[in-house]
């Protein structure tokens, strides 16, 4: 697959995510994609993964992601990302604090036929909680 196409799936997904449009995932992720996330003891399927993202989009309606770096090797694409947002909605049981957060993370995606078949993602949830005054 050409490098241009490997970069395009992530650009489309991030643009959708920044609009709060989780349906944009359908164009970038295989229906049976497996997600390995920091803090989750077991891998997730697409539905539960989207539910977690919806919690964050509700808590931080202005959440904005930026892809800082992208490296491609074979069928894998690595991303370093950052995001900012303001906590104006509930984050699970945590009431809105009105505080701004800025965190970063790393992703490794394995692609099959131009879509993510498996994702490993790490982010600094502890830093986010500290910025909210909760850690």
CORKA-V888681 format. One record per helix or strand of 3 or more residues. SS is the DSSP state (h for helix, s for strand). FROM is the first residue (numbers start at 1). TO is the last residue. If there is no record, write none. Layout:
ss->SS from->FROM to->TO
ss->SS from->FROM to->TO
//
This chain:
ss->h from->3 to->18
ss->h from->22 to->27
ss->s from->29 to->37
ss->h from->46 to->59
ss->s from->64 to->73
ss->s from->76 to->86
ss->s from->100 to->112
ss->s from->115 to->123
ss->h from->125 to->131
//
